[in-house]
């Protein structure tokens, strides 16, 4: 039994009149009669008794009503599910982010996504350093990612979420620990601990640029993939690091002090990135949710 046959049967079962049923179905009576006769021939049964005065359901026809309704309802469910998936109202969204330094923003966006897209499963993947997150958006492992990039390829769209300042983290026993601000020239002889570099890795790139402007290349003794571990090493006296104001606020480690940069230094932008040609219909409404979460609506 096809969906169109089930619909025709149910309308006739409700109207018990070929003319009214055909009108509801936006067809003439002959095609409706052919549909019903075709069903009766297919199963070798009589679904309706017909006379010049009335049309009545047979017991077999009455028994078919609930299965026909279930078939039409299932078709409606499928159509609704497909429409919802196409519009991004259902599905899955995989979002990567660097870690704890942008906790407030991740929380705000996740709440907004849950509010706006309650039937979308949001998979949060933490610990994705900026260059890794960008690579995984490019290859489709992630649908969207939040991080800090100063270089973004043409295949990637982005939304600027907020800017933040860079700061220097020193051991509290450091000779510059009591200074109001620290110049990169004063740190020329220091050992540095840094996040790994990579395509678009804004913080690492800024370290190289700012030390270069001060006339030297930093002596990076260790690359570490998370800010908390870097600060532990700073506290232990293993070196100094360039980090972010959000890290200074959210990641407290005993024995570490944070100092403003005395030299001219740009703010770093926290960005949301996604593939320009993303085939996941959930991405577009997720970007709209991000605009709401970060107050970008008029």
N, C-alpha and C positions, 0 to 999 in steps of 0.2 A: 504494500500500500504506500503510495507516494504522498508527500505532504499535501499537494494540491488536491488529491483525491480525498484525503482525510478532511480537509477543510470544507470541500463541497458536501461531503456526506454529513458533517456536523451541522452545517447551515440548513440543509434540507431537513435534518432531524429536528431542528428547532422550529422551523417555519411550517413544516408539513404542507408546503405549497410550492410547486415548482416555479411559479412566476415570481413570488416574493423572494425565494431563495436565489434565483438567478439574478434578480435585481441587486441583492446584497453582494453577490459575488462579481458584479459588473460583467455579466455575460448574458447571453440569450438562453432560452430554455433548451433548445436542441443540444448544445454542448454539455449542459448539466445532465440531461437525460442520458447522453452517451457515457459520461463518467460513471453514473450509478449503474447502468447496464453493464459496463465493463467490469466493475467490482463484482457484481452478482455473477457474471459469467466466469470470472477468475476463480471464485470460490465455490461456484455451483450452488448458490443459495439465493433466497429472496430477501432483500433488506427492507423493502417497502411494499405494501400492498397499495395498488392504485385503482381508483375508480374515477368516474367522471365528476364525482362530487368531492372526494377527499383523498388524502394520502396518509397512510398510517405506517408506523414502524412495525416490523415483524419482531418476534422474540429474538431472532438472530440479529436483526438490526439493532435492537436495544442493547444486546450484549456487546456490540461493537463500539458503542459510544465512548466508554471509558478508555479502551485502548487507543481509539482515534484521538481523543483529547490528550492522552499522554504523548502520542507521537507529535502532535502539533506543538504541545508545550516544550517538548525536547528540542524541536526545531527552533522555537522562539529562544530557548536558552542558548542554543548554539549561536544563533544570530546575534543575540545580546552580548555573548562572550566575545565574539569576533569583533563587534563594534567597539566594545570596551577596550579590547587589546589594541585595536588600531588607533584609538584615541588616547592610549596611554593611561587608561583608568585602571587597568590590571596589568600584571606582569612582574618583572624583577628589575631592580636597579642595583648595580654594584658600584660602590663609592669607596675610593681609596683616599687616605690622608696620611700626613707625615707622622703624627703622634699627638702628644699632649699639649703642645704649645698653642694650639688653636682650639682648645676644649670648648670654650664658650660658643664659638662659631659653629663647630660641629654639632653641639647640642641644639642650638637654635635651628639649624637647617634640618636636622633629623626630626625634631618636633614638628616643623612646618610640613615636611614630607608626609609624616604620619597623619597630619590634619588634612592636607589637601589630597592625598592619594592613599586612603586607608586600605585599599585592596592591592596595593603594590608592595611586594616584599623588598625591603631595603637591606642589602648586605653590606655591612661596614667592614672595611679592610684597613686596619691600622698599620703603622710602621712602614708606610710606603714613602721613602725619601723622594724628594721632588723629581730627580732624574728617573727614578724607577717608576714612580707614578705616571709621569708623562709617557714613558715608553709603553707602559701597560694600557694607557688610554689609546695610544697609537695602534697597538696590536690587537685591541679589542678585549683584553683581559678585564679591564675596568671600563665602565660606562662613563663615569666622571671621576675627577680627582681634585682634591684641594691641596694646594702647595704654593711654593714661591718660585717663580721662574722669571728670569729676565730675558730669556729667548724662547719664543714659541713658534713652532713650524707653521707654515701656511695651512696645513691640513687640520689644524686644531683651532677651534673657537674658544674664547675665554670670557669670563666675567670677573671684573675686579671687585673684590669683596671689601677689603680694607687695607690700609697701609700701616706699617709699624716701623719703629726705629730699631737700629742696630745698637748694641752695647758691647763693651768688653767685660769679660768675666776674668777675675784675678783671684788667687789665693788671698785670704784676709791678712796674711803675713807679708804680702808683696810690698816692695818699696814704694809702689804707686797706689797702694790701697787707700790711702788717706787723701788722695788728690780728688778734686771735684770732677775733673774730666781727664781723659788720657789721650795722648796723641800717638799715632802709629809710629812716628819717629822714635818715641821713647821705648818702643817695644821691639826694636830692631834685633836685639841680641837674645830675645826670648825664644823658648820652644813653644810651638803652637800645636794645639789639638783641634782637629777640624772634622766636620762632616765630609763624607766622600764627595768628590767632584763628579761632574757628568754634564750632559747636555742640558743647559738651562738652569743648572744648580745655582740659584741666585746668591745664597750666602757664601758658598765657596768662591764663586766668581768675584764677589765683592771683596773678600779677603785678599785675593790675588791683585785686584785692581788698587785697593787702598794701600797695601804695602808697597806695590809698585810705584805709586805716586810718592811714597815716602822714601823711595830710593833703594829698596831691597826686595828680595824674595823671602817669604816666611819659611822658617825652618820647621816644617810640619813633621813632628816626631810620631804622630799616630793619627790615623783616620778612624773615627768611631761613628756608628750609624744611628745613635740616638743622643739627644741633648742631655738627658739625666746622667748617662755614663760619662759623657764629656765633663760635666760639672763635678762628678766624683773625682775624676783624674785631676781637674784643676784644684780641687780642695786638697788633694794629696800632694800638690806641688809639682805635678808632672808637666805643667805648662799653662798657657793662657789660651783663651778662645774668643772668637767673634761670635756673638749670639744675638738673640732678639729680645726686645722688651717684653714680649709675651712670655718667653721662657723665664725671664727674671721674675715675672709676676706669678707664674704658675708652678715653677719647679725650684723649690727651695732646697739647697744643700748646705749643710753647716760648713763654715770655713770658706765660703765663696762670697765675693763682693762684686757688684755690677757697676760699671762706670760709663757715663756718657762718652761719646767720641768727640774729642776736641776738634778734629779736622772736619772739613765739609764732607758730608756723607749722605747719600740718598736714602730715603725711606724704602723699605721693601714692600711690595704689594702681595697680599694674599689673593690668590686667584682660584677660580673654579674653571676647570678645562674639560672639554669633551670633543669628540671627533665631529668635524663639520659634516661628514657623510654618515653619521651614525644611523644604523638601521633599527635601533631600539626605540619604539614610539614613546617609551616612558621618559626618555631624556628631555624632550622639549618641555613637558609640563614640570619636570624636576627643576629646570632652569628658571621657570616662572616662580616656583616655590622659593628658590634661592633669592630671587629678587624681592619677594615679600619678606623673607626671613631677615634680610639685611637692609630693609627699609629703602628699597630702590623704586617703590611705587610712587606715582604722583599723588 
